[in-house]
């Protein structure tokens, strides 16, 4: 792999990716009728694991599973081993190796193999080797994951990247390359034809870099290798490797909310082949990145499995109710707002009750049968409004919501505790992230959250299981400037803040038993 050893001098930033979790991979396999390994007791391999942060996030949650991370950079592996020791994680092993040197049979087989942020950023021989590794080391009922840049969206990104690479071709210092690359992109965007599509495109690319770390830009945008693929090209490579397409790690099928009924009909009429349909969707969305799951060709899939088996899964959803006092018994349309501002509408009483229940419990999941039972306890939802036909209608709606990415499914219930105990304890992994200066923390259920302010970060650090809530309040006050006047009122306000935030942390899956 040669030149990519610059990861030793410029380590890649630490990230966690919920979509690579064993639970997510197992769930999406099950959704398609596939029986994969139990995520709680699986074997998991990450190719190009970086500094190990993503792998450690999973290993921390699944102590009875086995994890192996491989990376070319010794600096990454050293950092991963240091982090594992700090966290007390002993079910993850990290190894420095060039994937080209990995001999056949050198490793055991794995239930899940993940390569995130690797495939598009290595030379062609290494890409072929990566696919070969899946053929060699994936269990017969295993699930593979590869993320990669895609066309047509990356045609736009390539223009910006080529400008930056040309301008910085004689600059050696990595951070100087990044700053000069961003500067030339801004200059050209400013002086390009006013209000032209080209100017808008360059400015959007520059805006997309604002919240990214310079190390990220250096390796992703200024890399000597950054090869996107059309989706159909990638699936052809899978086919040649003895694999078949399973799904995307993030569900986002077209719905009537973002596609007209006429557009959906035309899309269906163009091709019934699921691969071609996905490719046309990429053309429509100008998609630039995919996280694709796949399995061996001989695995029998059932894309309609959910229709009769939703009761085998746990559901969660984050939707805002349009009216907190809405009468469930009335057959009137009710709107629910998604996190990105889109609306979902239903006039079906049981379905509305189910969405309300899930939204009020976010981010906790509940089994489908338990969800129906809880809805039956809501005022106004009489037995005749929750008949077998009503349950079926709610099930079908939830499946549609899942495929649109608005409802999340799990094979197993959520981790953590829903209420702060006497001595609340935030997960060691989240506290470790705060200690390292991370802007975000990873929950026990894979969500990535950014604490609102320094007080929340302080509460996360203090809630280590050794202090009761009063002691946490006192410690918070010691770190604040107490205003003159009514000290008791100030203390009461801090206590309320601590209790409210501990409850929020619990609901977001950050508190351990």
KEROSE-358818 format. One record per residue (C-alpha): y, x, z. Coordinates in nm, 3 decimals, decimal comma. Example, Ala and Ser with C-alpha at 12.3 -4.5 7.8 and 13.67 -1.06 7.14 Angstrom:
residues 2
<yy->-0,450; xx->1,230; zz->0,780>
<yy->-0,106; xx->1,367; zz->0,714>
END
This chain:
residues 513
<yy->0,000; xx->0,000; zz->0,000>
<yy->0,213; xx->0,313; zz->0,017>
<yy->0,586; xx->0,253; zz->0,030>
<yy->0,572; xx->-0,055; zz->0,250>
<yy->0,543; xx->0,193; zz->0,541>
<yy->0,920; xx->0,151; zz->0,574>
<yy->0,820; xx->-0,116; zz->0,827>
<yy->0,773; xx->0,178; zz->1,064>
<yy->1,141; xx->0,273; zz->1,037>
<yy->1,269; xx->-0,087; zz->1,011>
<yy->1,031; xx->-0,318; zz->1,201>
<yy->1,019; xx->-0,677; zz->1,084>
<yy->1,185; xx->-0,926; zz->1,326>
<yy->0,968; xx->-1,123; zz->1,569>
<yy->0,889; xx->-1,483; zz->1,475>
<yy->0,636; xx->-1,750; zz->1,563>
<yy->0,509; xx->-2,003; zz->1,310>
<yy->0,361; xx->-2,328; zz->1,437>
<yy->0,211; xx->-2,399; zz->1,097>
<yy->-0,023; xx->-2,100; zz->1,138>
<yy->-0,170; xx->-2,221; zz->1,469>
<yy->-0,547; xx->-2,278; zz->1,491>
<yy->-0,474; xx->-2,638; zz->1,595>
<yy->-0,266; xx->-2,704; zz->1,282>
<yy->-0,527; xx->-2,548; zz->1,054>
<yy->-0,813; xx->-2,737; zz->1,219>
<yy->-0,620; xx->-3,065; zz->1,205>
<yy->-0,540; xx->-3,040; zz->0,835>
<yy->-0,899; xx->-2,947; zz->0,760>
<yy->-1,016; xx->-3,255; zz->0,952>
<yy->-0,760; xx->-3,476; zz->0,775>
<yy->-0,938; xx->-3,386; zz->0,452>
<yy->-1,283; xx->-3,461; zz->0,590>
<yy->-1,370; xx->-3,098; zz->0,662>
<yy->-1,552; xx->-2,991; zz->0,979>
<yy->-1,393; xx->-2,661; zz->1,080>
<yy->-1,421; xx->-2,467; zz->1,405>
<yy->-1,281; xx->-2,599; zz->1,732>
<yy->-0,939; xx->-2,436; zz->1,764>
<yy->-0,998; xx->-2,377; zz->2,137>
<yy->-1,297; xx->-2,150; zz->2,074>
<yy->-1,235; xx->-2,011; zz->1,727>
<yy->-1,211; xx->-1,666; zz->1,570>
<yy->-0,878; xx->-1,595; zz->1,400>
<yy->-0,759; xx->-1,308; zz->1,179>
<yy->-0,398; xx->-1,240; zz->1,078>
<yy->-0,335; xx->-1,005; zz->0,786>
<yy->0,004; xx->-0,836; zz->0,811>
<yy->0,055; xx->-0,943; zz->1,173>
<yy->0,383; xx->-0,754; zz->1,216>
<yy->0,467; xx->-0,687; zz->1,580>
<yy->0,206; xx->-0,942; zz->1,690>
<yy->0,446; xx->-1,208; zz->1,821>
<yy->0,299; xx->-1,490; zz->1,612>
<yy->-0,061; xx->-1,398; zz->1,691>
<yy->0,017; xx->-1,361; zz->2,063>
<yy->0,178; xx->-1,706; zz->2,071>
<yy->-0,157; xx->-1,852; zz->1,962>
<yy->-0,372; xx->-1,621; zz->2,175>
<yy->-0,172; xx->-1,717; zz->2,485>
<yy->-0,240; xx->-2,089; zz->2,431>
<yy->-0,608; xx->-2,040; zz->2,336>
<yy->-0,751; xx->-1,791; zz->2,591>
<yy->-1,110; xx->-1,873; zz->2,491>
<yy->-1,053; xx->-1,795; zz->2,123>
<yy->-1,078; xx->-1,450; zz->1,961>
<yy->-0,784; xx->-1,300; zz->1,769>
<yy->-0,746; xx->-0,991; zz->1,551>
<yy->-0,422; xx->-0,870; zz->1,394>
<yy->-0,409; xx->-0,608; zz->1,117>
<yy->-0,095; xx->-0,434; zz->0,994>
<yy->-0,004; xx->-0,123; zz->0,798>
<yy->0,278; xx->-0,023; zz->1,033>
<yy->0,182; xx->0,177; zz->1,342>
<yy->0,517; xx->0,083; zz->1,495>
<yy->0,424; xx->-0,286; zz->1,461>
<yy->0,081; xx->-0,231; zz->1,616>
<yy->0,225; xx->-0,028; zz->1,906>
<yy->0,475; xx->-0,307; zz->1,973>
<yy->0,197; xx->-0,569; zz->1,957>
<yy->-0,017; xx->-0,383; zz->2,210>
<yy->0,278; xx->-0,339; zz->2,443>
<yy->0,359; xx->-0,710; zz->2,421>
<yy->-0,004; xx->-0,810; zz->2,485>
<yy->-0,004; xx->-0,598; zz->2,800>
<yy->0,326; xx->-0,749; zz->2,919>
<yy->0,191; xx->-1,101; zz->2,866>
<yy->-0,150; xx->-1,029; zz->3,014>
<yy->-0,318; xx->-1,149; zz->2,694>
<yy->-0,663; xx->-0,993; zz->2,663>
<yy->-0,817; xx->-1,198; zz->2,381>
<yy->-0,612; xx->-1,038; zz->2,101>
<yy->-0,685; xx->-0,702; zz->1,938>
<yy->-0,444; xx->-0,522; zz->1,707>
<yy->-0,538; xx->-0,255; zz->1,458>
<yy->-0,336; xx->-0,036; zz->1,224>
<yy->-0,495; xx->-0,018; zz->0,879>
<yy->-0,415; xx->-0,025; zz->0,510>
<yy->-0,590; xx->-0,334; zz->0,375>
<yy->-0,692; xx->-0,132; zz->0,070>
<yy->-0,901; xx->0,089; zz->0,301>
<yy->-1,084; xx->-0,197; zz->0,472>
<yy->-1,451; xx->-0,153; zz->0,383>
<yy->-1,684; xx->-0,446; zz->0,301>
<yy->-1,861; xx->-0,565; zz->0,615>
<yy->-1,627; xx->-0,370; zz->0,842>
<yy->-1,515; xx->-0,689; zz->1,018>
<yy->-1,688; xx->-0,998; zz->1,150>
<yy->-1,631; xx->-1,330; zz->0,978>
<yy->-1,350; xx->-1,556; zz->1,096>
<yy->-1,297; xx->-1,930; zz->1,126>
<yy->-0,931; xx->-1,896; zz->1,030>
<yy->-0,761; xx->-1,623; zz->0,828>
<yy->-0,383; xx->-1,618; zz->0,792>
<yy->-0,146; xx->-1,410; zz->0,578>
<yy->0,212; xx->-1,521; zz->0,634>
<yy->0,497; xx->-1,342; zz->0,458>
<yy->0,266; xx->-1,089; zz->0,296>
<yy->0,124; xx->-1,204; zz->-0,038>
<yy->0,447; xx->-1,206; zz->-0,244>
<yy->0,570; xx->-0,880; zz->-0,093>
<yy->0,293; xx->-0,639; zz->-0,191>
<yy->0,185; xx->-0,484; zz->-0,525>
<yy->-0,064; xx->-0,665; zz->-0,749>
<yy->-0,368; xx->-0,453; zz->-0,645>
<yy->-0,304; xx->-0,543; zz->-0,282>
<yy->-0,275; xx->-0,913; zz->-0,367>
<yy->-0,616; xx->-0,896; zz->-0,535>
<yy->-0,753; xx->-0,719; zz->-0,228>
<yy->-0,612; xx->-0,985; zz->0,004>
<yy->-0,790; xx->-1,261; zz->-0,188>
<yy->-1,108; xx->-1,054; zz->-0,183>
<yy->-1,085; xx->-1,028; zz->0,195>
<yy->-1,093; xx->-1,406; zz->0,223>
<yy->-1,406; xx->-1,413; zz->0,009>
<yy->-1,567; xx->-1,151; zz->0,232>
<yy->-1,458; xx->-1,255; zz->0,580>
<yy->-1,394; xx->-1,631; zz->0,584>
<yy->-1,668; xx->-1,834; zz->0,752>
<yy->-1,850; xx->-2,087; zz->0,528>
<yy->-1,654; xx->-2,369; zz->0,694>
<yy->-1,344; xx->-2,157; zz->0,749>
<yy->-0,983; xx->-2,227; zz->0,654>
<yy->-0,755; xx->-1,979; zz->0,481>
<yy->-0,374; xx->-1,974; zz->0,486>
<yy->-0,144; xx->-1,781; zz->0,254>
<yy->0,233; xx->-1,824; zz->0,227>
<yy->0,418; xx->-1,707; zz->-0,085>
<yy->0,737; xx->-1,747; zz->-0,282>
<yy->0,723; xx->-2,005; zz->-0,559>
<yy->0,891; xx->-2,095; zz->-0,884>
<yy->1,101; xx->-2,268; zz->-1,001>
<yy->1,316; xx->-2,232; zz->-0,687>
<yy->1,280; xx->-1,855; zz->-0,671>
<yy->1,431; xx->-1,814; zz->-1,017>
<yy->1,761; xx->-1,888; zz->-0,843>
<yy->1,685; xx->-1,658; zz->-0,553>
<yy->1,585; xx->-1,376; zz->-0,791>
<yy->1,931; xx->-1,373; zz->-0,950>
<yy->2,094; xx->-1,310; zz->-0,612>
<yy->1,830; xx->-1,055; zz->-0,511>
<yy->1,863; xx->-0,861; zz->-0,837>
<yy->2,240; xx->-0,841; zz->-0,794>
<yy->2,195; xx->-0,703; zz->-0,443>
<yy->1,923; xx->-0,456; zz->-0,544>
<yy->2,124; xx->-0,326; zz->-0,840>
<yy->2,437; xx->-0,274; zz->-0,631>
<yy->2,250; xx->-0,094; zz->-0,350>
<yy->2,005; xx->0,106; zz->-0,561>
<yy->2,160; xx->0,440; zz->-0,458>
<yy->2,200; xx->0,354; zz->-0,089>
<yy->1,925; xx->0,483; zz->0,141>
<yy->2,026; xx->0,354; zz->0,486>
<yy->1,859; xx->0,010; zz->0,532>
<yy->2,137; xx->-0,167; zz->0,722>
<yy->2,398; xx->-0,024; zz->0,486>
<yy->2,197; xx->-0,169; zz->0,196>
<yy->2,200; xx->-0,509; zz->0,362>
<yy->2,574; xx->-0,515; zz->0,434>
<yy->2,665; xx->-0,386; zz->0,087>
<yy->2,426; xx->-0,628; zz->-0,079>
<yy->2,578; xx->-0,923; zz->0,105>
<yy->2,930; xx->-0,800; zz->0,024>
<yy->2,870; xx->-0,776; zz->-0,350>
<yy->2,708; xx->-1,119; zz->-0,352>
<yy->3,013; xx->-1,265; zz->-0,180>
<yy->3,251; xx->-1,087; zz->-0,419>
<yy->3,072; xx->-1,211; zz->-0,731>
<yy->3,042; xx->-1,561; zz->-0,585>
<yy->3,418; xx->-1,564; zz->-0,518>
<yy->3,527; xx->-1,444; zz->-0,862>
<yy->3,270; xx->-1,626; zz->-1,074>
<yy->3,394; xx->-1,919; zz->-1,280>
<yy->3,548; xx->-2,161; zz->-1,032>
<yy->3,334; xx->-2,464; zz->-0,945>
<yy->3,067; xx->-2,356; zz->-1,191>
<yy->2,698; xx->-2,413; zz->-1,115>
<yy->2,661; xx->-2,034; zz->-1,105>
<yy->2,931; xx->-1,995; zz->-0,840>
<yy->2,783; xx->-2,272; zz->-0,626>
<yy->2,438; xx->-2,118; zz->-0,657>
<yy->2,551; xx->-1,773; zz->-0,540>
<yy->2,747; xx->-1,917; zz->-0,251>
<yy->2,447; xx->-2,120; zz->-0,137>
<yy->2,228; xx->-1,811; zz->-0,147>
<yy->2,483; xx->-1,623; zz->0,064>
<yy->2,508; xx->-1,910; zz->0,312>
<yy->2,131; xx->-1,900; zz->0,349>
<yy->2,158; xx->-1,543; zz->0,477>
<yy->2,409; xx->-1,613; zz->0,753>
<yy->2,155; xx->-1,697; zz->1,026>
<yy->1,897; xx->-1,442; zz->0,915>
<yy->1,846; xx->-1,104; zz->1,079>
<yy->1,948; xx->-0,802; zz->0,866>
<yy->1,594; xx->-0,661; zz->0,901>
<yy->1,465; xx->-0,984; zz->0,751>
<yy->1,704; xx->-0,958; zz->0,455>
<yy->1,612; xx->-0,592; zz->0,404>
<yy->1,240; xx->-0,661; zz->0,375>
<yy->1,254; xx->-0,998; zz->0,199>
<yy->1,552; xx->-0,983; zz->-0,036>
<yy->1,583; xx->-0,610; zz->-0,102>
<yy->1,212; xx->-0,537; zz->-0,118>
<yy->1,076; xx->-0,346; zz->-0,417>
<yy->0,808; xx->-0,616; zz->-0,436>
<yy->0,892; xx->-0,984; zz->-0,422>
<yy->0,671; xx->-1,175; zz->-0,663>
<yy->0,690; xx->-1,556; zz->-0,670>
<yy->0,426; xx->-1,772; zz->-0,839>
<yy->0,406; xx->-2,117; zz->-0,984>
<yy->0,176; xx->-2,328; zz->-0,771>
<yy->-0,075; xx->-2,370; zz->-1,054>
<yy->-0,091; xx->-1,992; zz->-1,090>
<yy->-0,175; xx->-1,952; zz->-0,724>
<yy->-0,450; xx->-2,215; zz->-0,737>
<yy->-0,598; xx->-2,039; zz->-1,040>
<yy->-0,618; xx->-1,721; zz->-0,830>
<yy->-0,789; xx->-1,920; zz->-0,554>
<yy->-1,039; xx->-2,056; zz->-0,803>
<yy->-1,122; xx->-1,707; zz->-0,928>
<yy->-1,183; xx->-1,603; zz->-0,566>
<yy->-1,430; xx->-1,884; zz->-0,501>
<yy->-1,182; xx->-2,096; zz->-0,309>
<yy->-1,040; xx->-2,447; zz->-0,351>
<yy->-0,704; xx->-2,594; zz->-0,256>
<yy->-0,703; xx->-2,788; zz->0,072>
<yy->-0,343; xx->-2,885; zz->0,152>
<yy->-0,006; xx->-2,748; zz->0,252>
<yy->0,047; xx->-2,638; zz->0,612>
<yy->0,353; xx->-2,867; zz->0,622>
<yy->0,309; xx->-3,223; zz->0,503>
<yy->0,584; xx->-3,359; zz->0,278>
<yy->0,445; xx->-3,596; zz->0,017>
<yy->0,689; xx->-3,811; zz->-0,182>
<yy->0,762; xx->-4,152; zz->-0,036>
<yy->0,974; xx->-4,447; zz->-0,136>
<yy->1,236; xx->-4,313; zz->0,103>
<yy->1,316; xx->-4,011; zz->-0,116>
<yy->1,162; xx->-4,123; zz->-0,448>
<yy->1,220; xx->-4,455; zz->-0,619>
<yy->0,915; xx->-4,670; zz->-0,685>
<yy->0,971; xx->-4,614; zz->-1,057>
<yy->0,975; xx->-4,236; zz->-1,007>
<yy->0,651; xx->-4,251; zz->-0,806>
<yy->0,488; xx->-4,456; zz->-1,081>
<yy->0,600; xx->-4,212; zz->-1,351>
<yy->0,475; xx->-3,918; zz->-1,146>
<yy->0,136; xx->-4,084; zz->-1,108>
<yy->0,117; xx->-4,165; zz->-1,478>
<yy->0,197; xx->-3,807; zz->-1,585>
<yy->-0,120; xx->-3,671; zz->-1,428>
<yy->-0,392; xx->-3,780; zz->-1,190>
<yy->-0,488; xx->-3,419; zz->-1,119>
<yy->-0,369; xx->-3,331; zz->-0,764>
<yy->-0,287; xx->-2,970; zz->-0,857>
<yy->-0,075; xx->-3,075; zz->-1,154>
<yy->0,093; xx->-3,341; zz->-0,941>
<yy->0,188; xx->-3,079; zz->-0,683>
<yy->0,329; xx->-2,860; zz->-0,961>
<yy->0,544; xx->-3,142; zz->-1,093>
<yy->0,670; xx->-3,202; zz->-0,739>
<yy->0,773; xx->-2,836; zz->-0,723>
<yy->0,967; xx->-2,882; zz->-1,047>
<yy->1,139; xx->-3,188; zz->-0,900>
<yy->1,223; xx->-3,025; zz->-0,568>
<yy->1,299; xx->-2,679; zz->-0,711>
<yy->1,063; xx->-2,547; zz->-0,445>
<yy->1,082; xx->-2,181; zz->-0,353>
<yy->0,821; xx->-2,132; zz->-0,078>
<yy->0,475; xx->-2,262; zz->0,001>
<yy->0,227; xx->-2,226; zz->0,287>
<yy->-0,105; xx->-2,317; zz->0,130>
<yy->-0,438; xx->-2,388; zz->0,298>
<yy->-0,770; xx->-2,348; zz->0,120>
<yy->-1,144; xx->-2,328; zz->0,181>
<yy->-1,459; xx->-2,227; zz->-0,002>
<yy->-1,544; xx->-2,416; zz->-0,321>
<yy->-1,874; xx->-2,550; zz->-0,188>
<yy->-1,706; xx->-2,737; zz->0,099>
<yy->-1,707; xx->-3,110; zz->0,034>
<yy->-1,368; xx->-3,269; zz->0,096>
<yy->-1,270; xx->-3,631; zz->0,152>
<yy->-0,898; xx->-3,686; zz->0,093>
<yy->-0,928; xx->-4,045; zz->0,220>
<yy->-1,090; xx->-3,945; zz->0,550>
<yy->-0,792; xx->-4,055; zz->0,761>
<yy->-0,818; xx->-4,413; zz->0,639>
<yy->-1,116; xx->-4,485; zz->0,865>
<yy->-1,079; xx->-4,203; zz->1,118>
<yy->-0,723; xx->-4,202; zz->1,249>
<yy->-0,865; xx->-4,288; zz->1,592>
<yy->-1,005; xx->-3,931; zz->1,606>
<yy->-0,655; xx->-3,781; zz->1,616>
<yy->-0,359; xx->-3,755; zz->1,851>
<yy->-0,016; xx->-3,860; zz->1,721>
<yy->0,342; xx->-3,762; zz->1,800>
<yy->0,675; xx->-3,844; zz->1,634>
<yy->1,044; xx->-3,773; zz->1,678>
<yy->1,243; xx->-4,071; zz->1,553>
<yy->1,554; xx->-4,229; zz->1,699>
<yy->1,535; xx->-4,604; zz->1,758>
<yy->1,820; xx->-4,792; zz->1,592>
<yy->1,848; xx->-5,044; zz->1,877>
<yy->1,712; xx->-4,976; zz->2,225>
<yy->1,704; xx->-5,347; zz->2,308>
<yy->1,541; xx->-5,470; zz->1,989>
<yy->1,306; xx->-5,770; zz->2,032>
<yy->0,959; xx->-5,656; zz->1,928>
<yy->0,833; xx->-6,011; zz->1,893>
<yy->1,083; xx->-6,092; zz->1,617>
<yy->0,970; xx->-6,023; zz->1,261>
<yy->1,295; xx->-5,849; zz->1,169>
<yy->1,330; xx->-5,512; zz->1,000>
<yy->1,409; xx->-5,226; zz->1,235>
<yy->1,541; xx->-4,887; zz->1,129>
<yy->1,438; xx->-4,554; zz->1,276>
<yy->1,633; xx->-4,235; zz->1,206>
<yy->1,458; xx->-3,903; zz->1,141>
<yy->1,585; xx->-3,566; zz->1,265>
<yy->1,739; xx->-3,494; zz->0,923>
<yy->1,921; xx->-3,829; zz->0,907>
<yy->1,683; xx->-4,021; zz->0,680>
<yy->1,578; xx->-4,371; zz->0,781>
<yy->1,238; xx->-4,535; zz->0,813>
<yy->1,215; xx->-4,912; zz->0,825>
<yy->0,949; xx->-5,158; zz->0,942>
<yy->0,943; xx->-5,527; zz->1,030>
<yy->0,589; xx->-5,516; zz->1,170>
<yy->0,594; xx->-5,568; zz->1,552>
<yy->0,297; xx->-5,345; zz->1,643>
<yy->0,413; xx->-5,066; zz->1,412>
<yy->0,764; xx->-5,078; zz->1,556>
<yy->0,620; xx->-5,067; zz->1,908>
<yy->0,406; xx->-4,765; zz->1,817>
<yy->0,702; xx->-4,574; zz->1,672>
<yy->0,909; xx->-4,655; zz->1,981>
<yy->0,636; xx->-4,537; zz->2,216>
<yy->0,582; xx->-4,209; zz->2,031>
<yy->0,956; xx->-4,141; zz->2,003>
<yy->1,011; xx->-4,199; zz->2,375>
<yy->0,734; xx->-3,950; zz->2,456>
<yy->0,823; xx->-3,676; zz->2,209>
<yy->0,687; xx->-3,406; zz->2,195>
<yy->0,371; xx->-3,529; zz->2,367>
<yy->0,087; xx->-3,665; zz->2,159>
<yy->-0,135; xx->-3,965; zz->2,226>
<yy->-0,465; xx->-4,076; zz->2,079>
<yy->-0,439; xx->-4,363; zz->1,831>
<yy->-0,651; xx->-4,603; zz->2,038>
<yy->-0,453; xx->-4,518; zz->2,351>
<yy->-0,132; xx->-4,572; zz->2,153>
<yy->-0,239; xx->-4,925; zz->2,057>
<yy->-0,332; xx->-4,993; zz->2,420>
<yy->0,009; xx->-4,874; zz->2,545>
<yy->0,186; xx->-5,086; zz->2,284>
<yy->-0,007; xx->-5,391; zz->2,410>
<yy->0,161; xx->-5,342; zz->2,748>
<yy->0,511; xx->-5,372; zz->2,604>
<yy->0,706; xx->-5,694; zz->2,673>
<yy->0,699; xx->-5,941; zz->2,384>
<yy->0,398; xx->-5,791; zz->2,207>
<yy->0,161; xx->-6,083; zz->2,256>
<yy->-0,214; xx->-6,061; zz->2,167>
<yy->-0,163; xx->-6,243; zz->1,836>
<yy->0,077; xx->-5,961; zz->1,730>
<yy->-0,187; xx->-5,692; zz->1,781>
<yy->-0,491; xx->-5,831; zz->1,603>
<yy->-0,737; xx->-5,617; zz->1,408>
<yy->-0,533; xx->-5,671; zz->1,092>
<yy->-0,217; xx->-5,562; zz->1,278>
<yy->-0,390; xx->-5,247; zz->1,402>
<yy->-0,500; xx->-5,172; zz->1,046>
<yy->-0,145; xx->-5,218; zz->0,917>
<yy->-0,008; xx->-4,986; zz->1,186>
<yy->-0,277; xx->-4,730; zz->1,106>
<yy->-0,187; xx->-4,733; zz->0,736>
<yy->0,183; xx->-4,695; zz->0,816>
<yy->0,115; xx->-4,400; zz->1,048>
<yy->-0,091; xx->-4,229; zz->0,779>
<yy->0,196; xx->-4,271; zz->0,532>
<yy->0,435; xx->-4,130; zz->0,793>
<yy->0,205; xx->-3,833; zz->0,853>
<yy->0,182; xx->-3,754; zz->0,482>
<yy->0,561; xx->-3,768; zz->0,461>
<yy->0,586; xx->-3,520; zz->0,748>
<yy->0,736; xx->-3,772; zz->0,994>
<yy->0,434; xx->-3,810; zz->1,222>
<yy->0,238; xx->-3,512; zz->1,351>
<yy->-0,136; xx->-3,521; zz->1,408>
<yy->-0,350; xx->-3,306; zz->1,637>
<yy->-0,723; xx->-3,272; zz->1,690>
<yy->-0,673; xx->-3,224; zz->2,062>
<yy->-0,422; xx->-3,351; zz->2,316>
<yy->-0,100; xx->-3,166; zz->2,396>
<yy->-0,096; xx->-2,870; zz->2,632>
<yy->0,111; xx->-2,839; zz->2,949>
<yy->0,237; xx->-3,092; zz->3,205>
<yy->0,470; xx->-3,386; zz->3,148>
<yy->0,656; xx->-3,364; zz->3,481>
<yy->0,787; xx->-3,064; zz->3,676>
<yy->0,570; xx->-2,998; zz->3,981>
<yy->0,681; xx->-2,879; zz->4,322>
<yy->0,705; xx->-2,525; zz->4,190>
<yy->0,768; xx->-2,567; zz->3,815>
<yy->0,641; xx->-2,294; zz->3,588>
<yy->0,761; xx->-2,239; zz->3,233>
<yy->0,497; xx->-2,073; zz->3,017>
<yy->0,487; xx->-1,698; zz->3,056>
<yy->0,521; xx->-1,663; zz->2,678>
<yy->0,853; xx->-1,854; zz->2,670>
<yy->0,988; xx->-1,659; zz->2,968>
<yy->0,883; xx->-1,337; zz->2,797>
<yy->1,076; xx->-1,440; zz->2,485>
<yy->1,392; xx->-1,501; zz->2,690>
<yy->1,350; xx->-1,166; zz->2,867>
<yy->1,337; xx->-0,996; zz->2,526>
<yy->1,660; xx->-1,163; zz->2,415>
<yy->1,503; xx->-1,409; zz->2,173>
<yy->1,729; xx->-1,691; zz->2,054>
<yy->1,438; xx->-1,935; zz->2,057>
<yy->1,132; xx->-2,008; zz->2,268>
<yy->0,789; xx->-2,129; zz->2,156>
<yy->0,636; xx->-2,424; zz->2,336>
<yy->0,269; xx->-2,456; zz->2,431>
<yy->0,236; xx->-2,697; zz->2,138>
<yy->0,389; xx->-2,464; zz->1,882>
<yy->0,744; xx->-2,600; zz->1,860>
<yy->1,030; xx->-2,352; zz->1,834>
<yy->1,335; xx->-2,448; zz->2,040>
<yy->1,674; xx->-2,285; zz->2,092>
<yy->1,807; xx->-2,319; zz->2,451>
<yy->2,147; xx->-2,490; zz->2,452>
<yy->2,323; xx->-2,239; zz->2,676>
<yy->2,285; xx->-1,952; zz->2,922>
<yy->2,216; xx->-2,187; zz->3,213>
<yy->1,908; xx->-2,325; zz->3,034>
<yy->1,788; xx->-1,970; zz->2,966>
<yy->1,840; xx->-1,888; zz->3,333>
<yy->1,640; xx->-2,193; zz->3,441>
<yy->1,358; xx->-2,089; zz->3,208>
<yy->1,353; xx->-1,743; zz->3,363>
<yy->1,366; xx->-1,872; zz->3,723>
<yy->1,096; xx->-2,137; zz->3,676>
<yy->0,808; xx->-1,891; zz->3,713>
<yy->0,601; xx->-2,090; zz->3,962>
<yy->0,725; xx->-1,899; zz->4,269>
<yy->1,029; xx->-2,118; zz->4,342>
<yy->1,065; xx->-2,484; zz->4,424>
<yy->1,344; xx->-2,684; zz->4,261>
<yy->1,588; xx->-2,629; zz->4,551>
<yy->1,534; xx->-2,253; zz->4,527>
<yy->1,595; xx->-2,265; zz->4,153>
<yy->1,921; xx->-2,453; zz->4,217>
<yy->2,032; xx->-2,191; zz->4,471>
<yy->1,949; xx->-1,909; zz->4,232>
<yy->2,142; xx->-2,077; zz->3,951>
<yy->2,447; xx->-2,120; zz->4,177>
<yy->2,429; xx->-1,750; zz->4,271>
<yy->2,469; xx->-1,668; zz->3,903>
<yy->2,768; xx->-1,899; zz->3,853>
<yy->3,130; xx->-1,880; zz->3,952>
<yy->3,169; xx->-2,151; zz->4,215>
<yy->3,495; xx->-2,343; zz->4,160>
<yy->3,740; xx->-2,404; zz->4,440>
<yy->3,729; xx->-2,745; zz->4,603>
<yy->3,431; xx->-2,967; zz->4,673>
<yy->3,140; xx->-2,721; zz->4,690>
<yy->2,893; xx->-2,996; zz->4,776>
<yy->2,985; xx->-3,187; zz->4,459>
<yy->2,938; xx->-2,870; zz->4,256>
<yy->2,597; xx->-2,811; zz->4,412>
<yy->2,497; xx->-3,171; zz->4,340>
<yy->2,602; xx->-3,129; zz->3,977>
<yy->2,398; xx->-2,810; zz->3,944>
<yy->2,097; xx->-2,980; zz->4,104>
<yy->2,123; xx->-3,266; zz->3,855>
<yy->2,150; xx->-3,016; zz->3,569>
<yy->1,843; xx->-2,825; zz->3,687>
<yy->1,633; xx->-3,139; zz->3,731>
<yy->1,737; xx->-3,279; zz->3,393>
<yy->1,659; xx->-2,953; zz->3,216>
<yy->1,323; xx->-2,912; zz->3,389>
<yy->1,232; xx->-3,261; zz->3,274>
<yy->1,341; xx->-3,174; zz->2,918>
<yy->1,140; xx->-2,852; zz->2,928>
<yy->0,835; xx->-3,050; zz->3,039>
<yy->0,872; xx->-3,310; zz->2,765>
<yy->0,902; xx->-3,031; zz->2,510>
<yy->0,574; xx->-2,875; zz->2,626>
<yy->0,710; xx->-2,569; zz->2,802>
<yy->0,574; xx->-2,625; zz->3,155>
<yy->0,230; xx->-2,513; zz->3,263>
<yy->0,010; xx->-2,659; zz->3,535>
END
